[in-house]
Structure formats: structure tokens, C-alpha cells
Amino acid sequence: MKSKWLISVKDGSLNTVSANLKKLGITSIETLESIGVIMIVPTNLKMADIKKIKGVLSVEEERDVNI
């Protein structure tokens, strides 16, 4: 399974960021509105490409957490 990236976005920017991700060719987008996060399966993009989108606060690779 491919890793996912978690993208934190500014309040009110979910739709704009999602639209820009689609323009970049991202087809697997999951929006978590209540916490202001978008999850994607990255294509050939680099995290720096995503960070350039207006409204993006941070981009991180999803990690497993064991307790």
C-alpha cells in the first residue's frame, strides 16, 4: 500500500486546496473537514510542490503509531 500524505490547511481553504490538488493530478483525495486535514496518495509530486499551494499549512507523511 502506498503511503499517504496529510495536508493541514488554513480555515476555509479546504475546497481551494482540494481543487488545486486535482489540477496537479491527484485523484485520491480524502477530506477530514472537522480537523482541517486533507489526505492524499501522492503521485510524482514532492512535498515542496504541495507546500506552495495557497492555504497549505504543512505536509507530512502518514505514520503508524503503536501504543
C-alpha positions in Angstrom: 0.0 0.0 0.0 1.3 3.4 -0.9 1.9 5.9 1.9 -0.4 8.8 2.3 0.4 12.4 3.0 -1.5 14.5 5.5 -2.0 18.1 4.5 -3.1 20.6 7.2 -4.9 23.6 5.7 -6.0 27.1 6.9 -9.6 27.5 8.0 -11.8 28.0 5.0 -9.3 26.7 2.5 -10.3 23.0 2.1 -12.1 23.4 -1.1 -9.5 25.7 -2.7 -6.6 23.3 -1.7 -8.6 20.3 -2.9 -9.2 21.9 -6.3 -5.5 22.8 -6.7 -4.5 19.2 -5.8 -6.8 17.9 -8.5 -5.2 20.3 -11.0 -1.8 18.8 -10.1 -3.2 15.3 -11.0 -4.0 14.0 -7.5 -7.0 11.7 -7.8 -7.2 10.1 -4.4 -8.3 12.9 -2.0 -9.9 12.4 1.4 -11.1 15.5 3.2 -11.4 15.5 7.0 -13.3 18.7 7.5 -13.6 18.7 11.2 -9.9 18.8 11.7 -8.9 20.7 8.6 -6.8 18.0 7.0 -6.7 16.5 3.5 -5.2 13.0 3.0 -3.8 12.2 -0.4 -1.9 9.4 -2.1 0.9 11.3 -3.8 1.8 10.8 -7.4 5.1 12.1 -8.8 4.9 15.3 -6.7 7.3 16.4 -4.0 6.1 17.7 -0.7 7.5 21.1 -1.7 5.1 21.2 -4.6 2.2 20.8 -2.2 3.5 23.4 0.3 3.4 26.0 -2.5 -0.4 25.8 -2.7 -2.0 28.8 -1.0 -3.8 27.7 2.2 -1.5 24.8 3.0 0.0 24.9 6.5 2.0 21.7 6.5 2.5 18.4 4.7 3.6 15.2 6.5 3.8 11.6 5.6 1.3 9.4 7.4 3.0 7.2 10.1 1.9 4.2 12.1 1.6 4.7 15.8 1.8 1.8 18.2 0.9 2.1 21.9 
